[in-house]
Amino acid sequence: MGKWGSGKVSKTCEGCGSIFTLFRAHLRNGKGGKFCSRKCSDAHRKRKPGIFFSYSCKECEKKFQNRKGRGGTGEYCSIQCMAISRGRKMRGEKHPFWKGGVSERPHSVRLVIQKVIRQKNCCEKCGETTNLQGHHIVPYSENPLLRDDPNNIEVVCSSCHAKEHPQLAGMIARPRFRLGVNLNCEICKKEFYVPKYKEKSAKTCSRKCAMIRLCELRKKAAEFTLECGVCKNRIIIKKSRSKKAKFCSRKCQIEYLRVKNTKSNFPLSSPAMLLVEKQGCIGLQVPANQ
């Protein structure tokens, strides 16, 4: 007689009616083994019906349902409707970061002005290249359709722009200074602008150049210049070997050890002989016939 729970039994699937086998140990008090697969279990298992609540979207007035326990207030049918509604509610003075209306011009108009200034890069009246501004040929308030038209924007300096608007000359002609400095990148030699407080720490113009510089610094930090004790040649080795390495090659090491054992075979003026005289004759013993 086998161990209790060993062996297999045959069962009939309650979903598709097919016969399948499973281990006795997988039966829990005779309750398991109702379905032949997970697919049949998901399709035929009896579940409690879900409880749904009906809502109406406040933005698009679309009817939708939410399952109980899913959460949410049920005010909007999607994230897009919620964003549109909140944007309308928090516009202007209703926004918590409202500063009293610094400018009524939309961001799209400012982008067009910046693009035209980058393209022309000089005042169209006097040729000045600093303190450039955008001037609407057809006034901004007269024709809303031409506000973001690049052909309606003229690039002028602050002085020429002040002449176009005498009533606002005090505000327009105010000089705008950049208090930072221009530096040259150590990697690509490109000139870039940084604030005054970064003058000493800034070394590169971009993150890409910064990573290249960091790799070079790590490589230099891991290298060490060694002067061979026999031939006086300079070689570059890893810094971890700087305390043990004394020779540039195996050949110089053998020559040094041979001189230590047979001092009389070398003239007193040879580099190897001078090194032996300086460090003494304590070391490895190498046969003289090598």
SEKETI-975474 format. One line per field, with one value per residue (C-alpha): x, y negated, z negated; residue in one letter. Coordinates in steps of 0.2 Angstrom, whole numbers, always signed. Last residue first. Layout:
<pts>
u [X / ...]
v [Y / ...]
w [Z / ...]
resn [A / ...]
</pts>
This chain:
<pts>
u [+354 / +371 / +373 / +358 / +346 / +345 / +331 / +335 / +348 / +363 / +362 / +350 / +362 / +377 / +365 / +357 / +374 / +379 / +362 / +366 / +384 / +398 / +406 / +409 / +400 / +407 / +413 / +396 / +391 / +376 / +369 / +373 / +363 / +348 / +348 / +350 / +335 / +324 / +329 / +324 / +308 / +303 / +300 / +308 / +304 / +286 / +280 / +274 / +267 / +257 / +240 / +243 / +243 / +258 / +265 / +283 / +299 / +315 / +330 / +338 / +341 / +329 / +315 / +306 / +288 / +273 / +257 / +240 / +223 / +220 / +223 / +210 / +198 / +201 / +198 / +182 / +176 / +180 / +170 / +155 / +156 / +157 / +140 / +132 / +135 / +147 / +161 / +172 / +160 / +166 / +175 / +163 / +147 / +143 / +143 / +130 / +136 / +138 / +146 / +160 / +165 / +182 / +175 / +183 / +188 / +173 / +177 / +169 / +157 / +153 / +137 / +129 / +119 / +113 / +96 / +96 / +79 / +74 / +57 / +51 / +55 / +50 / +32 / +23 / +36 / +32 / +41 / +56 / +57 / +59 / +74 / +83 / +78 / +85 / +73 / +67 / +51 / +36 / +22 / +30 / +32 / +13 / +9 / -1 / -7 / -24 / -27 / -27 / -28 / -21 / -4 / +0 / +3 / +22 / +23 / +40 / +52 / +66 / +85 / +96 / +112 / +116 / +113 / +111 / +102 / +85 / +83 / +92 / +102 / +101 / +89 / +85 / +87 / +76 / +63 / +62 / +61 / +47 / +37 / +40 / +33 / +18 / +15 / +17 / +1 / +2 / -7 / +9 / +13 / -6 / -8 / +4 / -7 / +1 / -15 / -24 / -41 / -34 / -31 / -36 / -38 / -56 / -53 / -38 / -47 / -60 / -48 / -38 / -53 / -59 / -42 / -41 / -57 / -75 / -76 / -85 / -85 / -76 / -63 / -61 / -62 / -71 / -88 / -86 / -88 / -100 / -101 / -113 / -105 / -109 / -92 / -86 / -96 / -96 / -112 / -111 / -118 / -113 / -108 / -109 / -100 / -109 / -102 / -92 / -96 / -82 / -86 / -74 / -60 / -59 / -60 / -45 / -36 / -36 / -45 / -58 / -66 / -50 / -51 / -65 / -61 / -53 / -40 / -36 / -18 / -11 / -21 / -12 / -21 / -30 / -41 / -58 / -67 / -84 / -80 / -83 / -86 / -70 / -72 / -59 / -47 / -35 / -16 / -4 / +2 / -9 / -7 / +9 / +7 / +0]
v [-164 / -157 / -167 / -158 / -170 / -173 / -184 / -199 / -207 / -214 / -232 / -246 / -259 / -248 / -237 / -252 / -258 / -241 / -241 / -258 / -253 / -264 / -251 / -239 / -223 / -205 / -208 / -211 / -193 / -189 / -207 / -210 / -194 / -201 / -217 / -209 / -198 / -213 / -222 / -207 / -205 / -222 / -240 / -238 / -243 / -237 / -234 / -251 / -257 / -241 / -247 / -263 / -254 / -256 / -269 / -268 / -279 / -271 / -272 / -256 / -248 / -256 / -258 / -275 / -273 / -284 / -279 / -277 / -274 / -293 / -297 / -285 / -291 / -309 / -304 / -295 / -311 / -322 / -311 / -311 / -330 / -332 / -323 / -332 / -349 / -364 / -357 / -364 / -374 / -375 / -391 / -402 / -393 / -408 / -420 / -411 / -401 / -404 / -392 / -393 / -377 / -370 / -352 / -344 / -358 / -369 / -387 / -399 / -414 / -424 / -428 / -445 / -446 / -463 / -469 / -488 / -497 / -504 / -495 / -501 / -519 / -519 / -514 / -529 / -532 / -515 / -514 / -524 / -512 / -497 / -506 / -508 / -490 / -482 / -477 / -461 / -463 / -452 / -452 / -439 / -427 / -427 / -424 / -440 / -441 / -434 / -445 / -461 / -478 / -474 / -467 / -481 / -477 / -478 / -468 / -471 / -457 / -461 / -461 / -467 / -464 / -462 / -480 / -482 / -498 / -495 / -476 / -473 / -457 / -439 / -436 / -417 / -417 / -433 / -425 / -409 / -420 / -430 / -414 / -406 / -422 / -421 / -403 / -407 / -418 / -437 / -444 / -447 / -449 / -445 / -448 / -434 / -419 / -404 / -397 / -398 / -406 / -423 / -417 / -399 / -386 / -381 / -380 / -369 / -359 / -355 / -351 / -340 / -330 / -327 / -320 / -309 / -300 / -299 / -313 / -317 / -299 / -303 / -290 / -273 / -256 / -249 / -247 / -246 / -263 / -266 / -279 / -291 / -305 / -323 / -329 / -339 / -334 / -316 / -307 / -293 / -275 / -264 / -246 / -231 / -215 / -199 / -186 / -173 / -155 / -147 / -143 / -154 / -157 / -139 / -132 / -143 / -139 / -120 / -104 / -111 / -104 / -96 / -103 / -100 / -82 / -88 / -97 / -87 / -91 / -77 / -65 / -70 / -75 / -66 / -73 / -69 / -81 / -89 / -107 / -116 / -104 / -94 / -76 / -68 / -54 / -50 / -50 / -41 / -46 / -55 / -42 / -32 / -17 / +0]
w [+90 / +86 / +70 / +61 / +53 / +35 / +29 / +18 / +7 / +16 / +10 / +16 / +22 / +27 / +36 / +45 / +50 / +57 / +68 / +75 / +80 / +73 / +62 / +77 / +76 / +74 / +56 / +49 / +52 / +41 / +40 / +59 / +63 / +54 / +63 / +80 / +76 / +71 / +87 / +98 / +89 / +94 / +88 / +71 / +53 / +51 / +33 / +26 / +43 / +47 / +41 / +51 / +67 / +78 / +90 / +95 / +94 / +99 / +87 / +94 / +77 / +63 / +76 / +73 / +69 / +74 / +65 / +72 / +63 / +60 / +79 / +84 / +71 / +77 / +95 / +91 / +82 / +96 / +108 / +96 / +94 / +113 / +115 / +101 / +110 / +111 / +100 / +86 / +74 / +56 / +56 / +66 / +58 / +46 / +61 / +71 / +86 / +105 / +117 / +130 / +138 / +136 / +138 / +122 / +111 / +115 / +117 / +104 / +106 / +90 / +81 / +76 / +92 / +94 / +100 / +103 / +100 / +117 / +117 / +100 / +101 / +120 / +116 / +122 / +136 / +144 / +160 / +154 / +139 / +152 / +160 / +143 / +137 / +154 / +168 / +176 / +185 / +183 / +195 / +206 / +192 / +189 / +171 / +168 / +186 / +182 / +167 / +178 / +169 / +152 / +157 / +169 / +187 / +188 / +172 / +164 / +157 / +146 / +148 / +133 / +143 / +161 / +168 / +187 / +186 / +193 / +195 / +178 / +178 / +176 / +191 / +187 / +168 / +167 / +178 / +167 / +151 / +157 / +162 / +145 / +137 / +147 / +142 / +124 / +124 / +122 / +107 / +97 / +78 / +73 / +55 / +49 / +50 / +42 / +34 / +51 / +50 / +55 / +73 / +76 / +62 / +67 / +85 / +83 / +71 / +84 / +98 / +86 / +80 / +97 / +103 / +87 / +92 / +88 / +76 / +60 / +53 / +37 / +39 / +31 / +39 / +25 / +33 / +52 / +62 / +76 / +89 / +97 / +107 / +102 / +110 / +95 / +80 / +85 / +80 / +68 / +66 / +51 / +54 / +42 / +48 / +49 / +37 / +46 / +52 / +61 / +79 / +90 / +78 / +72 / +90 / +95 / +79 / +84 / +80 / +68 / +52 / +45 / +27 / +14 / +9 / -8 / +2 / +18 / +24 / +14 / +24 / +40 / +55 / +70 / +83 / +91 / +102 / +97 / +103 / +87 / +73 / +78 / +74 / +62 / +63 / +48 / +46 / +35 / +17 / +5 / -9 / -5 / +5 / +0]
resn [Q / N / A / P / V / Q / L / G / I / C / G / Q / K / E / V / L / L / M / A / P / S / S / L / P / F / N / S / K / T / N / K / V / R / L / Y / E / I / Q / C / K / R / S / C / F / K / A / K / K / S / R / S / K / K / I / I / I / R / N / K / C / V / G / C / E / L / T / F / E / A / A / K / K / R / L / E / C / L / R / I / M / A / C / K / R / S / C / T / K / A / S / K / E / K / Y / K / P / V / Y / F / E / K / K / C / I / E / C / N / L / N / V / G / L / R / F / R / P / R / A / I / M / G / A / L / Q / P / H / E / K / A / H / C / S / S / C / V / V / E / I / N / N / P / D / D / R / L / L / P / N / E / S / Y / P / V / I / H / H / G / Q / L / N / T / T / E / G / C / K / E / C / C / N / K / Q / R / I / V / K / Q / I / V / L / R / V / S / H / P / R / E / S / V / G / G / K / W / F / P / H / K / E / G / R / M / K / R / G / R / S / I / A / M / C / Q / I / S / C / Y / E / G / T / G / G / R / G / K / R / N / Q / F / K / K / E / C / E / K / C / S / Y / S / F / F / I / G / P / K / R / K / R / H / A / D / S / C / K / R / S / C / F / K / G / G / K / G / N / R / L / H / A / R / F / L / T / F / I / S / G / C / G / E / C / T / K / S / V / K / G / S / G / W / K / G / M]
</pts>
